[in-house]
């Protein structure tokens, strides 16, 4: 996963979001997957990054790419 992409994953009973390669760790912890996915997707859109959503078994269940907007 490239640096800057957003990942949503499950660990220790909660859903989390993190930015790959940021070194800052988790930026959100949620009890419900749908809330974590919504926040992660919003963050990925703002960063123009891909959003990776991992299932409980750690397999990638969904990945969405944000369209690159050319600089003007």
Beta strands, then each sheet from edge to edge (+ up, - down):
strand 1: 6-11
strand 2: 14-19
strand 3: 26-30
strand 4: 51-54
strand 5: 60-64
sheet 1: 3+ 2- 1+ 4+ 5-
end
